[in-house]
């Protein structure tokens, strides 16, 4: 068993079984499945997000593996990803509690609690009308550059997100947002993987997902070129020469994902 508690949960749960305590937390439930529960709770007027994993069973593990998907076995993946990104200087969530018990991956009980990032808006919401009402050009360029920088740092730190969509980048709005002064944070890391070095396959999957999620927001060719230049941290001419195959693949993969979205909607 492993339990790490910071304030306020270290004091709040003193002398209690943390696994019973986390199951007793009340708040707004965002997801309720047999194996996973996500809710927002408040302690002393501050908001926290709680994710509880109860084990998915061997049948679900086998189902995922047979369909070439890597199952999420517990909160450990998100905990490790947060620690790695924090060490690498990538703005993300702050974890204040983590627990894991049980050596059997099919019925492991685990949880993670993170501080709420508020007030914020995600980049998907921010860019909903960009195609019809383009944002201030300097702000758009600055946001693209920051997303490219963050994703590049994340990948160089050995973390691939596996849900790398623009909705998982939060723009902090506690003060006026300008091209010269803003902050983004990457969230929702429960499927993320941490390695000594990211593989090309998982890097490309993240980039394709990010590109797909931005297809409708009115990005120009110049916007896309700025992104790849800043992501690879190389002169654009070098990127276009060295990564020509990747850039062509990204176009095809993102468009296929988009076509599936049009056919199946949220089922994607």
Secondary structure, 3 states (H helix, E strand, C coil): CEEEECCCHHHHCCCCCHHHHHHCCCCEEEEECCCEEEEEEEECCEEEEEEEECCCHHHHHHHHHHCCCCCCCCCHHHHHHHHHHHHHCCCECCEEEEEEECCCCCCCEEEEEEECCCCEEEHHHHCCCCCCCCCCHHHHHHHHHHHHHHHHHHHHCCEECCCCCHHHEEEECCCCCECCECCEEECCCCCCEECCCCCHHHHHHHHHHHHHHCCCCCCCHHHHHHHHHHHHCCCHHHHHHHCHHHHHHHHHHHHHHHHHHHHHHHHC
